[in-house]
């Protein structure tokens, strides 16, 4: 079956129900999210450095 052009390649995760979480669970969840954000930022920085090097190499 072919993918439709507007169909996302990955499914977005279902948001957690924060109302049912205790304070400690919410704080732990925030910590997990902050860790994941930091990981994403490091990956972005690494990709920008690689792209900058490639741009400099192929610049005329």
Order of alpha helices (4+ residues) and beta strands (2+ residues): alpha
